[in-house]
Amino acid sequence: QQHNSLPCLPPRRKKPASTPRARRPRIRTAKPASRELLLLTSMAALSAKVIQNAFLAQDGPRTRHNPRYTCDFCALNTRSMHSVQGCRLSLADTSAKWLNTTSTAWISFGKQGNISCNATQGASDVLSIDKVDFLKLQNGSDIRGVAIAGVEGEPVNLTELVAEAIAAAFAAWLLNKKKADGLRRLRISVGHDSRISAHKLQNAITHGITAAGHDVLQFGLASTPAMFNSTLTKDAINHCPADGGIMITASHLPYNRNGFKFFTSDGGLNKTDIKDILERASRVYEESAHCGKQEQTGVVTHVDYMSIYASDLVQAVLKSAGNKEKPLEGLHIVVDAGNGAGGFFVDKVLKPLGAVTDGSQFLEPDGLFPNHIPNPEDKAAMEAITQAVLNNKADLGIIFDTDVDRSAAVDSSGRELNRNRLIALMSAIVLEEHPGTTVVTDSVTSDGLTAFIEKKLGGKHHRFKRGYKNVIDEAIRLNSTGEESHLAMETSGHGALKENHWLDDGAYMMVKLLNKLAGARTLNPNIGSKVLTDLVEGLEEAAVTVEIRLKIDQNHADLKGGSFRDYGESILKHLESVISKDPNLNKAPKNHEGVRVSGYGGWFLLRLSLHDPVLPLNIEAQSKNDAMKLGLAVLAAASEFSALDTTALNKFLQQ
Ligand SMILES: O=P(O)(O)OC[C@H]1O[C@H](O)[C@H](O)[C@@H](O)[C@@H]1O
């Protein structure tokens, strides 16, 4: 073990939260960002700054000291020694080891006698640690929380300190994973969507990583799939591939939320990994209460990665059009980015391919999402892009969610190509390329989609569970068992292809449509989105399609102190037994989630939400009357459970 002596700090003292860090990480710029990107980024920064100022007053008192201003020896980078003022510190360790320690680290270092602090720790400097429940930040395979104060009943739990701890924990987790490759210093890419808390969280994440002695590639405004891509792209000039990537996003959730998605070259992290990281982060957070200003030994490099990523998308379309220079020339395509991160698609993808993009809307990042929720599942969002297509007499409309891992389209007649229709369209394209392949979807897909994939396209429909990660993982699993699958898609607009590393990418999905258009235009230069619409010809669609979300009151006495999950399961079990007595209803023979039943010419699915104390009920039928019969069957079983709020279902039945 190496022992080093370090210079000393004056006694630690409280500093206002706005005081800059004593030492900033070194920053370099790998490649000058394009004018457009700089403009977008600075617009986002400006918008964020103005709004954040507005919220600052509401942020409330800090109940916990900022650990940066206390004794410094706990800096997470313990591979190289820190310059710690106020302490003489001797230790050599790895950050992973440090992060694996429990909260005894401070004490044990002291006991070992490796540290001698000149600074006396005053009682007033002892930090009161918030009891942050890190595990509550888990949202399946993502992390999500409240980052901006001001919404009643939604206290901030994703603070900068929490973000720092999570970033340090991710670095430690990643280092552990990469140990076998002999890696000791990591390069982690960090990007964000347009949310107003993006910059403060980006800074916190960067600090957490650089203080742990690892390097950060800051991409600025980016898409979620680009972050994964950065762990795959080989580009020495831009320091890629990164060892890991972090996307700061909460998808379509309201402006006050934010969160993180993590990637390695193996794809997005799974639930177990996230739990592991949050447990580590909780320990880091507790420890940091005793720690000081962390020296940031890692290097921060700004990389214009979205240009690299977008140019790959352009290349994909060019290739499928036989390398024709402007394969989309003459085609009018409008994009609605919903003020999220998807605006790049216009200038960096469509224009270079020759498309006319006039009438594109909400391309500028604005984390308050003033126009509509950036979500292709949202009615208002789909109406907005449909209107833009019709107003501009465009050939095609494209809409993205905030972080561009989801998308949908609209044809020239204003017909929405989303949900089951988009899956049908993608299935048609993929099955042309891979006849007979299995298409994996989420659980709320229609019976019509199954018939379309299996009877019209000659493929196999594997209806699995809700949750994009579940769907992707299932497709990967099927391939590993010898069942070929090339497409995994959710009705939410998440979609991943085997050919694209199972990368969950809304922009790539749209590129597949553009490939089809570009290919068709090499034969007929006047052909427009009809080529796409024709591909979904024959898809049977229900006249009535609803999703009704029934809430479980977690504090209700009927739960008898049990979990909402157990309660939900007992409702489902009861529903199953009620259904078995009804000759008009048939339980789906093969089903992976909830209770799916067909009858009255339609079907319903009642299941537990992936995250919330909610039972989402999907009903599809050929008439309102039939849909009501299905709804009544659910109500008959559900009404026995007094903690289940059936108001929404009653409302539907009374309409
Ligand atoms: O189960 P629910 O509450 O309907 O939520 C389901 C949704 O949760 C998240 O948003 C996932 O990203 C989606 O992939 C999934 O479809």
The ligand as a Gaussian input file, in Angstrom:
#p B3LYP/6-31G(d) Opt

LIG

0 1
 O      -47.183000      -0.014000     -16.207000
 P      -47.434000       1.412000     -16.574000
 O      -47.707000       2.290000     -15.395000
 O      -48.504000       1.534000     -17.620000
 O      -46.094000       1.981000     -17.196000
 C      -45.492000       1.309000     -18.243000
 C      -44.386000       2.127000     -18.835000
 O      -43.480000       2.457000     -17.808000
 C      -42.343000       3.180000     -18.200000
 O      -42.705000       4.437000     -18.599000
 C      -41.574000       2.458000     -19.254000
 O      -40.566000       3.291000     -19.746000
 C      -42.452000       2.065000     -20.397000
 O      -41.705000       1.253000     -21.234000
 C      -43.663000       1.335000     -19.888000
 O      -44.536000       1.076000     -20.925000

